[in-house]
Amino acid sequence: LHLLSRRQRQMCIRDSDKSVGRAEQRGWVEDQGWRYIRDNGTYIIGEWSWINHKCYCFDGNGVMYADTVTPDGYQVNDQGQWVVDGAVQTDW
């Protein structure tokens, strides 16, 4: 029986993580900007979406707008959350 060293186990874990397909990932990922992967494995693209009770806007490539005014005229903070007069808007 050959036991892997701690370093070898860490390398195996990292290598296996690289092979995980997008369809197996969910939630926020950083990929040329912040994107959100839905439960069905697709990016949110070109629309607003409520995520964890906060509203985010994504461009035509699926990248979240941040610290800007969106093309439809709404302000988002540096975390991409829709704000009005500095207050994060929620769906509570």
ChimeraX attribute file (.defattr): number of C-alpha atoms within 10 A of each C-alpha:
attribute: neighborCount
match mode: 1-to-1
recipient: residues
	/A:1	3
	/A:2	4
	/A:3	7
	/A:4	10
	/A:5	9
	/A:6	9
	/A:7	9
	/A:8	11
	/A:9	12
	/A:10	12
	/A:11	12
	/A:12	12
	/A:13	11
	/A:14	11
	/A:15	11
	/A:16	10
	/A:17	10
	/A:18	8
	/A:19	8
	/A:20	10
	/A:21	9
	/A:22	13
	/A:23	13
	/A:24	10
	/A:25	16
	/A:26	15
	/A:27	12
	/A:28	13
	/A:29	14
	/A:30	9
	/A:31	10
	/A:32	9
	/A:33	12
	/A:34	16
	/A:35	21
	/A:36	24
	/A:37	19
	/A:38	14
	/A:39	12
	/A:40	11
	/A:41	15
	/A:42	14
	/A:43	21
	/A:44	21
	/A:45	18
	/A:46	14
	/A:47	12
	/A:48	14
	/A:49	15
	/A:50	13
	/A:51	14
	/A:52	8
	/A:53	11
	/A:54	16
	/A:55	18
	/A:56	23
	/A:57	25
	/A:58	22
	/A:59	16
	/A:60	10
	/A:61	13
	/A:62	21
	/A:63	20
	/A:64	24
	/A:65	24
	/A:66	20
	/A:67	13
	/A:68	14
	/A:69	13
	/A:70	18
	/A:71	10
	/A:72	7
	/A:73	8
	/A:74	12
	/A:75	21
	/A:76	25
	/A:77	18
	/A:78	10
	/A:79	12
	/A:80	21
	/A:81	23
	/A:82	27
	/A:83	17
	/A:84	12
	/A:85	7
	/A:86	10
	/A:87	11
	/A:88	15
	/A:89	15
	/A:90	14
	/A:91	9
	/A:92	5
